[in-house]
Amino acid sequence: MKSIKYGVGTAVREHLFSGKPITRLEAITLFGVSNLTDVISEMRSQGWIIKSRQVPYATAVVRVNDFAIFKPPNNLPIREIQLTEYWMSK
């Protein structure tokens, strides 16, 4: 029987291939990928066009809460903190 290799980076790639953006917070929380930039760098070296921009932490929290319960501390300024969001360009 042949085993199928499905690493955590594969889940991130499939997420991006489906047209959805991702931040480091989402990569860690939803897929267990601790180093998103490694996955992004590998994809770029393979020729994929990956764009990026800064988004508020609150944006990522809302998206994570579609799949899990994530509550940041009340005193954390989630609208001021910025995360890098990545997506595939068409």
C-alpha positions as CSV (number, residue, x, y, z in Angstrom):
1,M,0.0,0.0,0.0
2,K,1.3,3.4,-1.0
3,S,1.0,6.1,1.7
4,I,0.0,9.6,0.7
5,K,2.3,12.3,2.0
6,Y,0.2,15.2,3.2
7,G,2.2,17.8,5.1
8,V,0.9,20.8,6.9
9,G,2.3,23.0,4.2
10,T,0.0,21.3,1.7
11,A,-3.1,22.5,3.6
12,V,-1.9,26.1,3.3
13,R,-1.2,25.7,-0.4
14,E,-4.7,24.2,-1.0
15,H,-6.2,27.1,1.0
16,L,-4.4,29.6,-1.2
17,F,-5.2,27.7,-4.4
18,S,-8.9,27.9,-3.5
19,G,-8.6,31.7,-3.7
20,K,-8.7,32.5,0.0
21,P,-6.2,34.8,1.8
22,I,-4.2,33.7,4.8
23,T,-2.2,35.3,7.7
24,R,0.3,33.8,10.1
25,L,-2.4,33.7,12.8
26,E,-4.7,31.6,10.5
27,A,-1.8,29.3,9.4
28,I,-0.9,28.5,13.0
29,T,-4.4,28.2,14.3
30,L,-6.2,26.4,11.5
31,F,-3.4,24.4,9.9
32,G,-0.6,24.1,12.5
33,V,1.9,25.8,10.2
34,S,4.3,27.6,12.5
35,N,6.4,29.2,9.7
36,L,4.1,30.5,7.0
37,T,6.8,32.5,5.3
38,D,8.7,29.2,4.4
39,V,5.6,27.9,2.6
40,I,5.2,31.3,0.8
41,S,8.8,31.4,-0.2
42,E,8.7,27.9,-1.5
43,M,5.6,28.7,-3.6
44,R,7.2,31.8,-5.0
45,S,10.4,29.9,-5.9
46,Q,8.1,27.4,-7.8
47,G,6.8,30.3,-9.9
48,W,3.5,31.1,-8.1
49,I,2.6,34.8,-7.8
50,I,1.8,35.5,-4.2
51,K,0.8,39.0,-3.2
52,S,0.8,40.5,0.3
53,R,-0.5,43.4,2.3
54,Q,-1.0,44.5,5.8
55,V,-4.4,43.9,7.5
56,P,-5.6,44.5,11.0
57,Y,-5.3,41.7,13.5
58,A,-9.1,41.9,13.9
59,T,-9.6,40.8,10.3
60,A,-7.7,37.6,10.9
61,V,-9.6,37.0,14.2
62,V,-12.9,37.2,12.4
63,R,-11.8,34.7,9.8
64,V,-10.4,32.3,12.4
65,N,-13.7,32.5,14.3
66,D,-15.5,31.1,11.2
67,F,-13.8,27.7,12.1
68,A,-12.7,27.9,15.7
69,I,-13.2,29.9,18.8
70,F,-10.4,32.5,19.2
71,K,-10.7,35.2,21.8
72,P,-7.7,37.6,22.1
73,P,-7.2,39.3,25.5
74,N,-9.5,42.3,26.1
75,N,-6.6,44.7,26.4
76,L,-5.0,43.7,23.1
77,P,-5.4,46.5,20.5
78,I,-6.6,44.2,17.7
79,R,-7.5,47.1,15.4
80,E,-4.0,48.7,15.6
81,I,-1.9,45.5,15.3
82,Q,-1.1,44.7,11.7
83,L,-0.5,41.2,10.2
84,T,0.7,40.3,6.7
85,E,-2.0,38.7,4.6
86,Y,-1.0,36.6,1.6
87,W,-3.0,35.5,-1.4
88,M,-2.5,34.1,-4.9
89,S,-2.6,36.5,-7.8
90,K,-4.7,35.5,-10.8
